[in-house]
């Protein structure tokens, strides 16, 4: 997937969502993309034009980095 495709899909879906649930939906969308194998670098390029999507990308990638640090600490 390209950053443009990710953004187009999000914008299409987000237009039907009430403002109060957009961030939660964006976080679920980003997690789904990561589970589907989308490169985090591609995701970082995707949120340029939508604040909720960018916040979700930052939140999810920060969680993944934190989990990676915890796993290496346990070893």
N, C-alpha and C positions, 0 to 999 in steps of 0.2 A: 504494500500500500504506500501511496505517496502522502506527504503532508497535506496536500490539497484535497485528496480524497477523504482523508480522516476529517478534515475541517468541513467539507461539504456535507458529509453524513451527519456530523454533529449539528450543524446549522439547520439542516432539514428537520431533524428530530426536535431540537431545542425550541423551534418556533411553535411547537404544539404543547410545550410544557409550561406550567405555572412557574413564575419566578422563584417561588420558595423551594421547589424541588430540583431546580436545574443543577446546582452544585453536586448534590447526591447522585443524580443521574450521570453527570459528567464523570464523576469518580468511578462509578460502575462501568461506564463506557471505556475509560482508560484502562481499568483493570482487565476488562474483556480483551482489549487490543493487545495488552502485554501477554495475557494467557494464550492468545492466538499467534504469538511470535513476532509481533511488531517491534522493531528495534527502538529502544528508548531515544536514540538520537533523532529518529524520524518523528517520534512523539513530541520532542522538544521544539521541533520546527512547526508543529501543527497548531499551536495555540496563539499564534500571533494576533489574530483578529477577534478572538472571543475571550473575554476576561474569565468567565466561568471554566472554560475548557483549559485555559492556562493554569488557573489555580488548581484544578483537578490533576493536571499533569505534574505540577510541582509537588502536590501532596502525595500522590502515589509513588513517584520516583524517590521522594525523600523517605517514605516508608520502606521501600525496597532497599535503599542504601542502609537504613538503620538496621533492618533485619540481617543484612549481610555482615554488618559490623558485629552484631550479637552472635551470629553463628561462628565467626572467626574467633571471637573471644572465648567461646565455649570450648574450642578445640584445644 
